[in-house]
Amino acid sequence: MKIEYNNLYTHFVFTTLNRLPLILEKYRVRIEKYINDNRLCVGIFQWQQSCSAFSVSKRNIHDLCEYIENQKEHHKTQSYTEEYEGYVKFYQQTIRKTTNKQ
């Protein structure tokens, strides 16, 4: 039996439909404490109000890292909302095309 190992790359974007929390408050407090107690990020970690996630292919990891590093500059020309709506529109079209081919 052949065993294959795969990596899963995910880019989390912290906003959800109707601003409903993705992680229950009781877990958020424990996770926040763990991250801060173990100094897993620079500065103090705090949650935003909501989140979502996009999968990222391995070949696009470098581009994603550059995007994150330059996000402040990038959002001077395109707002977060405009960018997010563009992603949603793009992926909905992609899903429709894939579904129609079957």
Secondary structure, 3 states (H helix, E strand, C coil): CCCCCCCCEEEEECCCHHHCCCCCHHHHHHHHHHHHHCCCCCCCCCCCCCCEEEEECHHHHHHHHHHHHCHHHHCCCCCHHHHHHHHHHHHHHHHHHHHHHC
